[in-house]
Amino acid sequence: MTILKTFTKTKIKLSALEGYSSHVDKLAKLKDTGNGYVIKFYSYNTEKQDKVLKLDYDEAAYLLEMLKSKVIDDDIYVTLTKA
């Protein structure tokens, strides 16, 4: 699947290119509000609404750290990060 990323100083948009159904266009957008982010994930399912997530800068940083972490099997890994 191919995704197009477009951005300005305060917005990032992800759009579907190749490998998606023909009716799928916008995938997600992120907007910097000045004290955090509003992220919208578009749903192309009639039974599911679009999802909106609002995070302040600290919450976004915590989420990023969690997404960067990897757990393999049942092992526990500890990484120290200076905040």
N, C-alpha and C positions, 0 to 999 in steps of 0.2 A: 504494500500500500504506500502511496506517495502523498505527503502532506505539504502544503504551502504555508509558510509562516511569514506574515506581514506584520510590521510593527511601526509605531511612532514613539514619541518620547514617553507617552503614558498608556499606550494600548498595545496588546499583542493579540493577533488573530490567527487561528489555525483553520485552514480550509482543506477539504478533501479534493484530491486530484485523481490519481489512478488507483484502481482496486476497490473503490467504494461503489455502492449502488448509485444509479444515475440521479436519483432524487436527493442524495446527500450532498450538501454544499458546505455550510459552516459546521465546524466541529466544536470549537471552543474559543472563548475570548477572555482576556485578562485586562482589567483596567486598574491603574494606580490611582487611588482616590486622594492621595496626599498624606494619609495616615494608615494606609493598608491597601488591600486588594479586593476587588470583586471579580470572581471567576464564574463564568457561565459555560456549562456544558450543554450543547444542543442535543435533543432527543428527536429521532425521526421515527419513533414508535408511538402509535396513537394511544397506547395504554400507559405511556410514561411521559411525565412532564420534563421540561428542561430543568437542570439542576443549577442552583446558584449557591456559591460559597463565598462568605465574607470573612476575611482574615486581616488582623492588624499585622504590622511588619514582623513582630516577634513570633506570632503564630505561624506566619508563612515561613520564617526561618526554621522553626521547629519541624514543620511538615517537610520541608526540603531535606533536612537532616535525616528524618525517618525514611524518606523515599530513597535516599542515597545509601542507606544501610542495607546489608544483605544478611540473611540468615540462611545458612546451608545446613541441611538435615536438622538435627536438634541441638547443634552446637550454639553456644552463646558467645558473641563477640562484643567486646567493650572498646569503644573509641572515645577518647577525651577530646573535646572541642572547646576552645576558648571562646566564650561568648562576648 
